[in-house]
Amino acid sequence: MLQRSKLLFHTLKYLRFKQLFYQVYYRVKNKFFRRRYTQNTPEIATLIWESPIRSENSWTKDNSFIFLNLKRSFESIDWNYSGYGKLWTYNLSYFDFLHQEGISQEQGLRLINDFIEKENLLKDALEPYPISLRGINWIKFLSNNGIQDQKISKCLFNHYHRLYANIEYHLLGNHLLENGFSLLFASVYFKDKKFKKRASKILKAELKEQILEDGAHFELSPMYHQIILYRLLDCINLLNSNYSIEHDLIDLLQSKAIQMLGWLQTITFKNGNTPMVNDSAFGIAPTSKELFKYAASLGLKWEASELKGSGYRKWTNDLYECFMDLGNVGPDYIPGHVHADTFNFELHIKEQPFIVETGTSTYEKNERRQEERGTRSHNTVLVNNTDQTEVWGGFRVGRRAKIIALEETNNAYTACHDGYKRSGTIHKRSFRCKEGEIHIEDTLLGRSVDSVASFHFHPSLKELIINAELIQCKELGVEIKFIGDSIKLEKATYEYATGFNKTKKGTLIQVSFSRNLKTIISLNELKNQEK
């Protein structure tokens, strides 16, 4: 009980007053003062809309839906279906499938009308976040097909009034940005000044807050970065294609998009993938390639940015790409997508994933979710079998590791974090990136502790030879040598997330040591082969 109280205290103390106030306010308002949202018939604008990005195929003509790699077929669509968890239900109500290849205007309208006919039964679909995403998707679909349907527009207008009265100030972060993006679409589509004023206020404040100096979205998930950037590009497209005098807003949207494009350019690997750090999964967001193409079609120009405020660093040469996490875990007041992964790294060799992030395969509050967020599932050091950052409850974070020192030169990075101060220990890690070698040094300062460094190898690697203090990968011409005190290597397997609810087994090497461990990743054999 005492431990639980401490965990709650260290979780809640970081929240902003606004979050706490609106948590209480919305609970009371929506329970005791239920209101009927507007039933007016709105004015509709004829929008010009065209987008080059298509959604994944998730709907088939027999009313089968595939989200998060889980399929469900319906005779009559149950828009509240919860058998696969809330995130699946959310995806069903987003209506992204309106923009998949091959769906006709008639099919799209049939799905929208079926949803409207069952409106009185809806539950999760009427929450602010799904309303935000669905609203944009309906407006894009209706505009792209030149449809003006009063029944649909009336339902959509009412849902936007529900959103307007329940803006996610209790959550903030990407949820609040999505509310703002969607209200901007609604303001143009319905010619609504009230929606435009609220959208402009949210976007101006939150884009300045949430986009860091190096262009990263502050929740530090490349996947959510791509999603937010996609929404930014859509809003620029919307305002550019349809007459708008909001020049200050357009300028802000464009400047933030350019920043985000620069960051994405820097962290994207040569094979087109992004690091799977924090809550990131394959197959959810548009790819970097798609986003770069979309941005170029809007006339945006950008350059790769220098990584700073996000805490991420990346070293690239002709042989390898090394992505490193040397920063704090994210915004203190909204750490829901945080993992306990300080000093984690990913390594690609000749465009092939070598040492990788395990990724995210579920948002359900279960053992798998807890494991994927924990320190052992990342390429860093675990001390006394205790996570460096207290991740719990699916999306909660208690005490968190803080960077207390950071030094960097052209090719060397050294940092310390205090996530193990409960054990009387400070973890210091340095990366030194050379032409054909990477040196990683781990030092534990303070009390003597049990410590394990983890290295997760991509599942495609089948020929790892493991000796006492040496790993050889003949496939890529790579050798890893470990030097230190009381070293012991253990081989295990782990689950590599290839998407939500989809994993492959890979090789995990855990290196036990006492106080000091030096890891030398040598690519000299590969370098000689290149010659």
C-alpha positions as CSV (number, residue, x, y, z in Angstrom):
1,M,0.0,0.0,0.0
2,L,2.8,2.4,0.9
3,Q,4.7,1.5,-2.3
4,R,1.6,2.1,-4.3
5,S,1.1,5.5,-2.6
6,K,4.6,6.5,-3.4
7,L,4.2,5.5,-7.1
8,L,1.0,7.6,-7.4
9,F,2.7,10.6,-5.7
10,H,5.7,10.5,-8.1
11,T,3.2,10.1,-11.0
12,L,0.8,12.9,-10.1
13,K,3.3,15.5,-8.9
14,Y,4.4,16.2,-12.5
15,L,0.9,16.9,-13.8
16,R,-0.1,20.5,-14.6
17,F,-2.9,22.2,-12.8
18,K,-4.9,22.4,-16.0
19,Q,-4.8,18.6,-16.4
20,L,-6.1,18.0,-12.9
21,F,-8.7,20.7,-13.1
22,Y,-10.2,19.4,-16.4
23,Q,-10.1,15.8,-15.2
24,V,-12.5,16.8,-12.4
25,Y,-14.4,19.3,-14.5
26,Y,-15.3,16.9,-17.3
27,R,-16.2,14.1,-15.0
28,V,-18.7,16.3,-13.1
29,K,-20.0,18.1,-16.1
30,N,-20.6,15.0,-18.2
31,K,-22.2,13.0,-15.4
32,F,-24.5,15.6,-13.8
33,F,-25.0,18.2,-16.5
34,R,-25.5,16.2,-19.7
35,R,-26.3,18.3,-22.6
36,R,-27.8,17.9,-26.0
37,Y,-25.5,19.2,-28.7
38,T,-26.7,21.4,-31.5
39,Q,-29.2,20.0,-33.9
40,N,-28.8,22.9,-36.4
41,T,-28.4,22.3,-40.1
42,P,-25.0,23.9,-40.9
43,E,-23.8,25.8,-43.9
44,I,-21.3,23.7,-45.9
45,A,-18.4,25.0,-47.9
46,T,-17.3,23.4,-51.2
47,L,-13.7,22.5,-50.5
48,I,-10.9,21.7,-52.9
49,W,-9.1,18.7,-51.5
50,E,-6.5,16.2,-52.9
51,S,-4.0,14.2,-50.9
52,P,-1.3,12.0,-52.3
53,I,-1.2,9.6,-49.2
54,R,-3.5,6.6,-49.2
55,S,-4.4,4.7,-46.1
56,E,-3.6,1.0,-45.5
57,N,-6.3,-1.4,-46.8
58,S,-8.3,-2.2,-43.6
59,W,-11.9,-2.7,-44.9
60,T,-13.2,-5.3,-47.4
61,K,-16.6,-5.4,-49.1
62,D,-17.9,-8.2,-46.8
63,N,-17.6,-5.8,-43.8
64,S,-14.3,-7.3,-42.6
65,F,-12.0,-4.9,-40.9
66,I,-8.3,-5.4,-40.1
67,F,-6.7,-3.1,-37.6
68,L,-3.5,-3.7,-35.6
69,N,-3.1,-6.9,-37.5
70,L,-6.4,-8.3,-36.0
71,K,-9.3,-9.1,-38.3
72,R,-13.0,-9.0,-37.4
73,S,-16.0,-9.7,-39.8
74,F,-19.5,-8.3,-39.2
75,E,-22.9,-9.1,-40.6
76,S,-24.0,-5.8,-39.1
77,I,-21.2,-3.6,-38.1
78,D,-20.8,-3.2,-34.3
79,W,-19.1,0.2,-34.0
80,N,-18.6,-0.5,-30.3
81,Y,-16.9,-3.8,-30.8
82,S,-14.4,-4.2,-28.0
83,G,-13.2,-7.8,-28.3
84,Y,-9.7,-6.7,-29.4
85,G,-9.3,-3.8,-27.0
86,K,-10.0,-0.1,-27.0
87,L,-7.4,0.9,-29.5
88,W,-9.0,-1.4,-32.1
89,T,-12.4,0.1,-31.4
90,Y,-10.8,3.6,-31.8
91,N,-9.4,2.6,-35.2
92,L,-12.8,1.3,-36.3
93,S,-14.3,4.7,-35.6
94,Y,-11.4,6.8,-37.2
95,F,-12.7,5.9,-40.7
96,D,-9.1,6.0,-42.2
97,F,-10.4,3.3,-44.6
98,L,-12.3,6.0,-46.6
99,H,-8.9,6.8,-48.2
100,Q,-7.7,3.3,-49.0
101,E,-7.2,2.1,-52.6
102,G,-10.2,0.8,-54.4
103,I,-13.0,2.1,-52.1
104,S,-15.8,3.7,-54.1
105,Q,-17.9,6.8,-53.3
106,E,-21.0,4.6,-52.8
107,Q,-19.1,2.2,-50.4
108,G,-17.8,5.0,-48.4
109,L,-21.2,6.7,-48.1
110,R,-22.8,3.3,-47.1
111,L,-20.3,3.0,-44.2
112,I,-20.8,6.6,-43.0
113,N,-24.6,6.2,-43.1
114,D,-24.5,2.9,-41.2
115,F,-22.4,4.7,-38.5
116,I,-25.0,7.6,-38.4
117,E,-27.9,5.2,-38.1
118,K,-26.4,3.6,-35.0
119,E,-25.3,6.9,-33.5
120,N,-27.5,6.5,-30.4
121,L,-25.6,3.3,-29.5
122,L,-22.1,4.8,-29.9
123,K,-19.7,4.8,-27.0
124,D,-15.9,5.2,-27.6
125,A,-16.5,6.7,-31.0
126,L,-18.0,9.8,-29.3
127,E,-14.8,10.6,-27.3
128,P,-12.9,13.7,-28.4
129,Y,-9.9,11.9,-29.9
130,P,-11.8,9.6,-32.3
131,I,-14.2,12.5,-33.2
132,S,-11.1,14.6,-34.2
133,L,-9.6,11.9,-36.5
134,R,-13.0,10.9,-37.9
135,G,-14.0,14.5,-38.6
136,I,-10.9,15.1,-40.7
137,N,-11.4,11.8,-42.6
138,W,-15.1,12.5,-43.3
139,I,-14.4,16.1,-44.5
140,K,-11.6,14.9,-46.8
141,F,-13.7,12.1,-48.2
142,L,-16.8,14.3,-48.8
143,S,-14.7,17.1,-50.3
144,N,-12.7,14.8,-52.5
145,N,-15.9,13.3,-53.9
146,G,-17.8,16.6,-54.2
147,I,-20.5,15.3,-51.8
148,Q,-22.9,17.7,-50.0
149,D,-25.2,15.6,-47.8
150,Q,-27.2,17.4,-45.1
151,K,-27.7,14.3,-43.0
152,I,-24.0,13.6,-42.9
153,S,-23.1,17.2,-42.4
154,K,-25.6,17.6,-39.6
155,C,-24.2,14.6,-37.7
156,L,-20.6,15.8,-38.3
157,F,-21.5,19.3,-37.1
158,N,-23.1,17.9,-33.9
159,H,-20.0,15.8,-33.2
160,Y,-17.8,18.9,-33.6
161,H,-19.9,20.7,-31.1
162,R,-19.3,17.8,-28.7
163,L,-15.6,18.0,-29.4
164,Y,-15.6,21.8,-28.8
165,A,-17.2,21.3,-25.4
166,N,-14.8,18.5,-24.4
167,I,-11.3,19.6,-25.7
168,E,-8.7,17.3,-24.2
169,Y,-7.1,19.8,-21.8
170,H,-7.0,17.0,-19.3
171,L,-4.5,15.0,-21.5
172,L,-2.7,17.8,-23.5
173,G,0.1,16.6,-25.8
174,N,-0.7,15.0,-29.2
175,H,-4.4,14.6,-28.2
176,L,-4.8,18.4,-27.9
177,L,-3.0,19.0,-31.1
178,E,-5.3,16.5,-32.9
179,N,-8.3,18.5,-31.5
180,G,-6.9,21.7,-32.9
181,F,-6.1,20.2,-36.3
182,S,-9.6,18.8,-36.6
183,L,-11.3,22.0,-35.5
184,L,-9.4,23.9,-38.2
185,F,-10.8,21.5,-40.9
186,A,-14.3,22.0,-39.4
187,S,-13.9,25.8,-39.4
188,V,-13.2,25.8,-43.1
189,Y,-15.7,23.2,-44.0
190,F,-18.6,24.8,-42.0
191,K,-17.4,28.4,-42.3
192,D,-17.5,28.5,-38.5
193,K,-15.7,31.4,-36.9
194,K,-16.0,29.9,-33.4
195,F,-14.3,26.7,-34.5
196,K,-11.6,28.7,-36.3
197,K,-10.9,30.9,-33.2
198,R,-10.5,27.8,-31.0
199,A,-8.4,25.9,-33.5
200,S,-6.1,28.9,-34.1
201,K,-5.6,29.4,-30.3
202,I,-4.8,25.7,-29.7
203,L,-2.4,25.3,-32.7
204,K,-0.5,28.5,-32.1
205,A,0.1,27.6,-28.4
206,E,0.7,23.9,-28.7
207,L,2.9,23.9,-31.8
208,K,5.2,26.3,-30.0
209,E,5.1,24.1,-26.9
210,Q,5.3,20.7,-28.5
211,I,7.8,21.1,-31.4
212,L,11.3,21.2,-29.9
213,E,14.2,23.4,-31.1
214,D,15.6,20.6,-33.3
215,G,12.2,19.9,-34.8
216,A,11.2,16.8,-32.8
217,H,7.7,16.3,-31.4
218,F,8.2,16.5,-27.7
219,E,6.8,13.1,-26.9
220,L,9.9,11.7,-28.6
221,S,8.2,8.9,-30.6
222,P,9.2,8.9,-34.3
223,M,5.8,7.3,-35.0
224,Y,3.8,10.1,-33.4
225,H,6.2,12.6,-35.0
226,Q,5.2,11.3,-38.4
227,I,1.5,11.3,-37.5
228,I,1.6,15.0,-36.3
229,L,3.7,16.0,-39.3
230,Y,1.1,14.4,-41.6
231,R,-1.6,16.4,-39.9
232,L,0.4,19.6,-40.3
233,L,0.9,19.0,-44.0
234,D,-2.9,18.3,-44.4
235,C,-3.7,21.6,-42.7
236,I,-1.2,23.5,-44.9
237,N,-2.8,21.8,-47.9
238,L,-6.3,22.8,-46.6
239,L,-5.5,26.4,-46.2
240,N,-3.5,26.8,-49.4
241,S,-6.1,25.1,-51.5
242,N,-9.0,27.0,-50.0
243,Y,-8.9,30.7,-49.7
244,S,-7.7,31.8,-46.3
245,I,-6.6,35.1,-44.8
246,E,-5.0,33.3,-41.8
247,H,-1.5,34.2,-43.0
248,D,0.0,34.1,-39.5
249,L,-1.4,30.6,-38.9
250,I,-0.2,29.4,-42.3
251,D,3.3,30.8,-41.7
252,L,3.4,29.0,-38.3
253,L,2.2,25.7,-39.8
254,Q,4.8,25.9,-42.5
255,S,7.7,26.8,-40.3
256,K,6.9,24.0,-37.8
257,A,6.4,21.5,-40.7
258,I,9.9,22.5,-42.0
259,Q,11.4,22.0,-38.6
260,M,9.7,18.6,-38.3
261,L,10.8,17.5,-41.8
262,G,14.4,18.4,-40.9
263,W,14.4,16.3,-37.8
264,L,12.7,13.4,-39.6
265,Q,15.3,13.7,-42.4
266,T,18.1,13.3,-39.9
267,I,16.8,10.4,-37.8
268,T,15.4,8.3,-40.8
269,F,17.7,5.4,-41.6
270,K,18.9,4.9,-45.2
271,N,16.5,2.0,-45.6
272,G,13.6,4.4,-45.0
273,N,12.7,3.1,-41.5
274,T,12.8,5.3,-38.3
275,P,14.1,4.2,-34.9
276,M,11.4,2.3,-33.0
277,V,12.0,4.2,-29.7
278,N,9.3,4.9,-27.1
279,D,5.9,4.0,-28.4
280,S,6.6,3.3,-32.1
281,A,5.3,0.6,-34.3
282,F,5.5,-0.3,-38.0
283,G,2.5,0.2,-40.2
284,I,0.7,2.9,-38.2
285,A,2.0,6.3,-39.5
286,P,2.8,7.4,-43.1
287,T,6.4,6.6,-44.0
288,S,9.1,9.2,-44.1
289,K,9.3,8.8,-47.9
290,E,5.6,9.5,-48.2
291,L,5.8,12.5,-46.0
292,F,8.8,14.0,-47.9
293,K,6.9,13.6,-51.2
294,Y,3.8,15.2,-49.8
295,A,5.8,18.1,-48.3
296,A,7.6,18.7,-51.6
297,S,4.2,18.7,-53.5
298,L,3.2,21.6,-51.2
299,G,6.3,23.6,-52.1
300,L,8.1,23.1,-48.8
301,K,11.9,23.0,-48.7
302,W,13.9,21.8,-45.8
303,E,17.4,20.5,-44.7
304,A,18.4,17.8,-42.3
305,S,18.6,19.3,-38.8
306,E,21.2,19.0,-36.1
307,L,19.8,16.9,-33.2
308,K,19.7,18.9,-29.9
309,G,16.6,19.3,-27.7
310,S,15.2,15.9,-28.3
311,G,18.2,14.3,-26.7
312,Y,18.7,12.0,-29.6
313,R,22.0,11.8,-31.5
314,K,22.9,10.0,-34.7
315,W,26.3,9.1,-36.3
316,T,26.4,8.1,-39.9
317,N,29.1,7.0,-42.3
318,D,29.3,4.7,-45.4
319,L,29.4,1.6,-43.2
320,Y,26.9,2.2,-40.4
321,E,24.3,4.4,-38.8
322,C,24.2,4.6,-35.0
323,F,21.1,6.2,-33.3
324,M,21.6,7.0,-29.6
325,D,19.2,8.2,-26.9
326,L,21.1,10.6,-24.5
327,G,18.1,12.7,-23.4
328,N,15.4,12.8,-20.7
329,V,12.4,10.6,-21.2
330,G,10.0,13.2,-22.5
331,P,7.7,16.0,-21.2
332,D,7.2,15.5,-17.5
333,Y,3.4,16.2,-17.6
334,I,2.6,13.8,-20.4
335,P,4.9,10.7,-20.4
336,G,2.2,8.2,-21.6
337,H,4.3,7.0,-24.5
338,V,7.6,6.9,-22.6
339,H,9.8,3.8,-22.2
340,A,12.5,3.2,-19.6
341,D,15.2,3.4,-22.2
342,T,17.8,6.0,-21.4
343,F,21.1,5.4,-23.2
344,N,19.4,3.0,-25.6
345,F,20.8,2.7,-29.1
346,E,20.1,1.2,-32.5
347,L,22.6,0.2,-35.1
348,H,22.2,-0.3,-38.9
349,I,25.0,-1.7,-40.9
350,K,25.0,-1.2,-44.7
351,E,21.3,-0.3,-44.5
352,Q,20.5,-3.5,-42.6
353,P,19.1,-3.5,-39.0
354,F,21.7,-5.1,-36.7
355,I,21.1,-4.0,-33.1
356,V,17.5,-2.9,-32.8
357,E,14.7,-1.7,-30.6
358,T,12.2,-4.3,-29.6
359,G,9.4,-2.0,-30.6
360,T,5.7,-1.8,-29.5
361,S,3.2,-4.5,-30.1
362,T,0.3,-3.6,-27.8
363,Y,-1.3,-0.7,-25.9
364,E,-3.3,-3.1,-23.7
365,K,-2.5,-2.8,-19.9
366,N,-0.9,-6.2,-19.7
367,E,2.4,-8.0,-18.9
368,R,3.5,-7.6,-22.5
369,R,3.0,-3.9,-22.5
370,Q,4.9,-3.6,-19.2
371,E,7.8,-5.7,-20.5
372,E,8.1,-3.7,-23.7
373,R,8.3,-0.4,-21.8
374,G,10.8,-1.8,-19.3
375,T,14.6,-1.3,-19.3
376,R,15.5,-4.9,-20.0
377,S,13.8,-4.6,-23.4
378,H,16.2,-1.9,-24.5
379,N,19.8,-1.8,-25.5
380,T,21.0,-0.2,-22.2
381,V,22.0,-1.3,-18.7
382,L,19.6,-2.7,-16.1
383,V,20.7,-2.3,-12.4
384,N,19.4,-4.5,-9.6
385,N,16.6,-5.7,-11.8
386,T,14.9,-2.3,-11.4
387,D,13.7,-0.1,-14.3
388,Q,15.7,3.2,-14.5
389,T,12.3,5.0,-15.0
390,E,9.2,3.7,-13.2
391,V,6.8,2.8,-16.0
392,W,3.5,1.3,-14.9
393,G,-0.2,1.0,-15.6
394,G,0.1,0.9,-19.4
395,F,0.7,4.7,-19.8
396,R,1.9,5.9,-16.4
397,V,5.3,7.0,-15.2
398,G,6.5,7.5,-11.6
399,R,10.1,8.5,-10.9
400,R,12.1,9.0,-14.0
401,A,15.7,9.0,-15.0
402,K,17.2,12.5,-15.5
403,I,20.3,13.4,-17.5
404,I,22.7,15.0,-15.1
405,A,25.7,15.4,-17.4
406,L,26.3,15.5,-21.2
407,E,29.5,16.1,-23.1
408,E,29.9,15.7,-26.8
409,T,32.6,16.3,-29.5
410,N,32.6,15.5,-33.2
411,N,32.4,11.8,-32.8
412,A,32.1,11.1,-29.0
413,Y,29.2,11.4,-26.7
414,T,29.2,10.9,-22.9
415,A,26.3,11.2,-20.5
416,C,25.2,10.3,-17.0
417,H,21.7,9.6,-15.7
418,D,20.4,9.3,-12.1
419,G,17.7,6.7,-12.7
420,Y,19.4,4.3,-10.3
421,K,20.0,6.8,-7.5
422,R,17.6,4.6,-5.4
423,S,20.4,2.0,-5.6
424,G,23.0,4.6,-4.8
425,T,24.3,4.4,-8.4
426,I,24.9,6.7,-11.3
427,H,25.0,5.2,-14.8
428,K,27.6,6.7,-17.2
429,R,27.7,5.7,-20.8
430,S,29.9,6.9,-23.6
431,F,29.7,6.3,-27.4
432,R,32.8,6.8,-29.6
433,C,32.1,6.5,-33.3
434,K,35.0,5.7,-35.5
435,E,35.2,4.9,-39.2
436,G,35.2,1.1,-38.7
437,E,34.5,0.8,-35.0
438,I,32.0,1.9,-32.3
439,H,33.2,1.9,-28.7
440,I,30.6,1.9,-25.9
441,E,31.7,2.3,-22.3
442,D,29.5,1.7,-19.3
443,T,30.6,2.8,-15.9
444,L,28.5,2.4,-12.7
445,L,29.5,5.1,-10.1
446,G,28.6,4.5,-6.4
447,R,27.5,1.3,-4.7
448,S,28.3,-2.1,-6.0
449,V,25.3,-3.5,-7.9
450,D,24.1,-6.3,-10.1
451,S,24.1,-5.0,-13.6
452,V,23.2,-6.4,-17.1
453,A,23.7,-4.7,-20.5
454,S,21.3,-5.9,-23.2
455,F,21.9,-6.2,-26.9
456,H,18.9,-7.1,-29.1
457,F,19.8,-8.4,-32.5
458,H,17.4,-8.2,-35.5
459,P,15.5,-11.5,-36.1
460,S,17.0,-11.8,-39.7
461,L,20.4,-12.5,-38.2
462,K,20.8,-16.3,-38.1
463,E,24.6,-16.8,-37.9
464,L,25.7,-15.2,-34.6
465,I,28.7,-17.0,-33.1
466,I,29.0,-16.5,-29.3
467,N,32.1,-17.2,-27.4
468,A,33.2,-16.3,-23.9
469,E,33.6,-12.6,-24.5
470,L,33.1,-12.3,-28.2
471,I,30.2,-12.2,-30.7
472,Q,30.7,-12.7,-34.4
473,C,28.2,-12.0,-37.2
474,K,29.6,-13.6,-40.3
475,E,26.7,-12.4,-42.4
476,L,27.7,-8.7,-42.0
477,G,31.4,-9.1,-41.2
478,V,30.9,-7.7,-37.7
479,E,32.6,-8.6,-34.4
480,I,31.7,-7.5,-30.9
481,K,34.2,-7.8,-28.1
482,F,33.4,-7.2,-24.4
483,I,36.1,-6.0,-21.9
484,G,35.4,-5.5,-18.2
485,D,35.2,-7.0,-14.7
486,S,33.2,-10.1,-13.9
487,I,31.9,-10.4,-17.4
488,K,29.4,-13.2,-18.3
489,L,27.5,-13.5,-21.6
490,E,24.1,-15.2,-21.7
491,K,22.1,-15.9,-24.8
492,A,18.3,-15.7,-24.9
493,T,15.4,-14.9,-27.2
494,Y,13.1,-11.9,-27.3
495,E,10.0,-10.9,-29.2
496,Y,10.7,-8.3,-31.9
497,A,7.5,-6.2,-32.7
498,T,6.9,-6.1,-36.5
499,G,3.6,-4.3,-35.8
500,F,0.8,-4.3,-33.3
501,N,0.0,-7.8,-32.2
502,K,2.7,-9.2,-34.4
503,T,6.2,-10.3,-33.3
504,K,9.2,-12.4,-34.4
505,K,11.8,-14.1,-32.2
506,G,15.3,-12.6,-32.2
507,T,18.5,-13.2,-30.4
508,L,19.2,-11.3,-27.1
509,I,22.6,-11.2,-25.6
510,Q,22.8,-10.1,-21.9
511,V,26.2,-9.2,-20.5
512,S,26.5,-9.3,-16.7
513,F,29.3,-7.1,-15.3
514,S,30.2,-5.4,-12.0
515,R,31.3,-1.7,-12.5
516,N,32.8,-1.3,-15.9
517,L,32.0,-2.7,-19.3
518,K,33.6,-1.7,-22.7
519,T,31.9,-2.9,-25.8
520,I,33.8,-2.7,-29.1
521,I,31.8,-3.2,-32.2
522,S,34.3,-3.7,-35.1
523,L,33.3,-3.5,-38.7
524,N,36.9,-3.8,-40.0
525,E,36.3,-7.1,-41.7
526,L,33.3,-5.5,-43.5
527,K,35.5,-2.4,-44.3
528,N,38.2,-4.7,-45.8
529,Q,35.5,-6.5,-47.9
530,E,34.4,-3.1,-49.2
531,K,37.9,-2.4,-50.4
